[in-house]
Amino acid sequence: MARSFPHSFIVCDCKQVSLGEIIYAIKEKSAKSLENIEDLTDAGSSCGSCRCKEDDVGVEKMELYLVDILKKFENEK
């Protein structure tokens, strides 16, 4: 994640889940996996493109993936 994203940045287009909602799930609700994030926010539960680059079915690749967000918070511990 070289670029800085605002908390209002939509990570999951299908379910309209913002970065702020995902960060809240990780920091306040102790989400530690993609499945936890999906359960708490619905992000990644539709097409799955936001989960990781390998799952991205779009022609234009996304700027930010759920796995990248999880890795950032794992590294902060």
C-alpha positions as a Markdown table, in Angstrom:
| # | Residue | x | y | z |
|---|---|---|---|---|
| 1 | Met | 0.0 | 0.0 | 0.0 |
| 2 | Ala | 2.3 | 2.7 | -1.2 |
| 3 | Arg | -0.5 | 5.2 | -1.6 |
| 4 | Ser | -2.5 | 6.8 | 1.2 |
| 5 | Phe | -6.2 | 6.2 | 1.0 |
| 6 | Pro | -8.9 | 8.1 | 2.9 |
| 7 | His | -11.2 | 6.2 | 5.2 |
| 8 | Ser | -14.1 | 7.0 | 2.8 |
| 9 | Phe | -12.3 | 5.1 | 0.0 |
| 10 | Ile | -14.6 | 2.3 | -1.2 |
| 11 | Val | -12.7 | -1.0 | -1.2 |
| 12 | Cys | -15.6 | -3.3 | -2.0 |
| 13 | Asp | -17.7 | -1.8 | -4.9 |
| 14 | Cys | -20.3 | -4.6 | -4.8 |
| 15 | Lys | -21.3 | -4.0 | -1.2 |
| 16 | Gln | -20.1 | -0.4 | -1.0 |
| 17 | Val | -17.7 | -1.1 | 2.0 |
| 18 | Ser | -15.3 | 1.6 | 2.8 |
| 19 | Leu | -11.7 | 1.4 | 4.1 |
| 20 | Gly | -12.9 | 2.9 | 7.4 |
| 21 | Glu | -15.4 | 0.1 | 7.9 |
| 22 | Ile | -12.7 | -2.5 | 7.2 |
| 23 | Ile | -10.2 | -0.8 | 9.6 |
| 24 | Tyr | -12.9 | -0.7 | 12.2 |
| 25 | Ala | -13.6 | -4.4 | 11.8 |
| 26 | Ile | -9.8 | -5.1 | 12.1 |
| 27 | Lys | -9.0 | -2.8 | 15.0 |
| 28 | Glu | -12.2 | -2.8 | 17.0 |
| 29 | Lys | -13.8 | -6.1 | 16.2 |
| 30 | Ser | -10.6 | -8.1 | 16.0 |
| 31 | Ala | -11.0 | -9.3 | 12.3 |
| 32 | Lys | -7.9 | -11.4 | 11.5 |
| 33 | Ser | -8.8 | -13.0 | 8.2 |
| 34 | Leu | -10.7 | -12.4 | 5.0 |
| 35 | Glu | -13.5 | -14.5 | 6.3 |
| 36 | Asn | -13.7 | -12.3 | 9.5 |
| 37 | Ile | -13.9 | -9.2 | 7.4 |
| 38 | Glu | -16.5 | -10.7 | 5.2 |
| 39 | Asp | -18.6 | -11.7 | 8.2 |
| 40 | Leu | -18.4 | -8.3 | 9.8 |
| 41 | Thr | -18.7 | -6.0 | 6.8 |
| 42 | Asp | -19.9 | -8.1 | 3.8 |
| 43 | Ala | -16.8 | -6.9 | 1.9 |
| 44 | Gly | -15.6 | -9.7 | -0.5 |
| 45 | Ser | -18.9 | -11.6 | -0.2 |
| 46 | Ser | -20.2 | -10.9 | -3.7 |
| 47 | Cys | -17.8 | -11.1 | -6.7 |
| 48 | Gly | -14.7 | -11.4 | -4.6 |
| 49 | Ser | -12.5 | -9.1 | -6.7 |
| 50 | Cys | -11.6 | -7.0 | -3.7 |
| 51 | Arg | -10.2 | -9.9 | -1.8 |
| 52 | Cys | -6.8 | -10.2 | -3.6 |
| 53 | Lys | -5.3 | -9.5 | -7.0 |
| 54 | Glu | -5.6 | -13.1 | -8.0 |
| 55 | Asp | -9.4 | -13.1 | -7.4 |
| 56 | Asp | -9.9 | -9.7 | -9.3 |
| 57 | Val | -12.1 | -10.4 | -12.3 |
| 58 | Gly | -12.2 | -6.8 | -13.5 |
| 59 | Val | -10.6 | -5.5 | -16.6 |
| 60 | Glu | -9.0 | -2.7 | -14.6 |
| 61 | Lys | -7.4 | -4.0 | -11.5 |
| 62 | Met | -8.3 | -2.5 | -8.1 |
| 63 | Glu | -6.1 | -0.1 | -6.2 |
| 64 | Leu | -6.5 | -1.7 | -2.8 |
| 65 | Tyr | -7.2 | -5.3 | -1.8 |
| 66 | Leu | -8.5 | -6.7 | 1.5 |
| 67 | Val | -5.4 | -8.9 | 1.9 |
| 68 | Asp | -3.2 | -5.8 | 1.6 |
| 69 | Ile | -5.1 | -4.1 | 4.4 |
| 70 | Leu | -4.9 | -7.1 | 6.6 |
| 71 | Lys | -1.1 | -7.4 | 6.0 |
| 72 | Lys | -0.6 | -3.7 | 6.9 |
| 73 | Phe | -2.3 | -4.2 | 10.3 |
| 74 | Glu | -0.5 | -7.5 | 11.0 |
| 75 | Asn | 2.8 | -5.7 | 10.4 |
| 76 | Glu | 1.8 | -2.9 | 12.9 |
| 77 | Lys | 1.6 | -5.4 | 15.8 |
